[in-house]
Structure formats: structure tokens, C-alpha cells
Amino acid sequence: MLMSKKVKPASASSFAKATEGQESFGVARKKVFVGLSGGVDSSVSAALLKKQGFDVTGVFVKVWHPDFLPCNWKEERRDAMRVCAKLDIPFLSFDFEKEYKKEVVDYMIYEYKAG
């Protein structure tokens, strides 16, 4: 007589942990980009997504700011890099200062003047 061993069903989190960094059934893990400021909210989001089995990449975006306001983008970028190092995820950094100024700030001012 054949005896079957009772197997406890795996939870989604245990499956994600067991298959972390691997393809399962020939399907690659879903890739997500998380905008990282180096702060708590974005850092926890990246950590939770990684824990759930996503292929997470941290992304920092430098945007335009007026000259008369202080900007600590270098510190924020460094904090975002540290988060990625701690989570062992890739880090990308983009400088969209010119594009942001033109496509967001200048456009907003133009539309505001237009009424």
C-alpha cells in the first residue's frame, strides 16, 4: 500500500523566499523600479517588494530646484544608494534636471499665466 506524506501548503511569502533570485517554472520574476529618496517610505516599499519576490531596482531621480532654495540631492542620493546596498538590489541614478524644468516647471508657469 502506498503511503502519502502530508505536506504543509507553502505560503506566498515562503515561496517568494525560496525562489528569490530564481526563475520559477520558466517565468522570470517581475521587475519593478522603486523611486528612492533615501527616506523611510520608499526604503520600506523596496524592502517589502523584494521580500515578496519581485526583482527590485532602486531609482534616484535628480530634478530641478530653484537656486534660492537649499537642495541636498547629493545626501539624498547617497542615502538611496545605501538603502540599495543594504537590500542588495541594483541602483540607478538619473539627472532629469533640464527635462523637469522644461516639461514640468516651465509648463506649469506657462499654464498658470494663461489662466
Backbone hydrogen bonds, N-H to C=O, Kabsch-Sander energy under -0.5 kcal/mol:
donor,donor_aa,acceptor,acceptor_aa,energy
15,F,11,S,-2.2
16,A,12,A,-2.5
17,K,13,S,-2.3
18,A,14,S,-2.4
19,T,15,F,-1.9
20,E,17,K,-0.8
22,Q,19,T,-2.4
24,S,27,V,-1.8
25,F,23,E,-0.5
27,V,24,S,-1.9
28,A,26,G,-0.5
32,V,55,D,-2.3
34,V,57,T,-2.6
35,G,33,F,-0.5
36,L,34,V,-0.5
36,L,59,V,-3.3
43,S,39,G,-1.5
44,V,40,V,-2.8
45,S,41,D,-2.1
46,A,42,S,-2.2
47,A,43,S,-2.2
48,L,44,V,-2.8
49,L,45,S,-2.4
50,K,46,A,-2.3
51,K,47,A,-2.5
52,Q,48,L,-1.8
53,G,50,K,-1.9
54,F,49,L,-2.3
55,D,30,K,-2.7
56,V,54,F,-1.1
57,T,32,V,-2.1
58,G,90,P,-2.7
59,V,34,V,-2.9
60,F,92,L,-2.7
62,K,94,F,-3.2
63,V,61,V,-0.5
69,L,66,P,-1.6
76,E,72,N,-2.2
77,R,73,W,-2.7
78,R,74,K,-2.2
79,D,75,E,-2.5
80,A,76,E,-2.3
81,M,77,R,-2.4
82,R,78,R,-2.2
83,V,79,D,-2.1
84,C,80,A,-2.1
85,A,81,M,-2.3
86,K,82,R,-2.6
87,L,83,V,-2.5
88,D,84,C,-0.9
89,I,84,C,-2.3
92,L,58,G,-2.7
94,F,60,F,-2.7
96,F,62,K,-2.3
96,F,94,F,-0.8
100,Y,96,F,-2.9
101,K,97,E,-2.2
102,K,98,K,-2.4
103,E,99,E,-3.1
104,V,100,Y,-2.1
105,V,100,Y,-1.9
106,D,101,K,-3.3
107,Y,102,K,-0.7
108,M,104,V,-2.4
109,I,105,V,-2.4
110,Y,106,D,-2.6
111,E,107,Y,-2.7
112,Y,108,M,-2.4
113,K,109,I,-2.5
114,A,110,Y,-1.9
115,G,111,E,-0.8
115,G,112,Y,-0.7
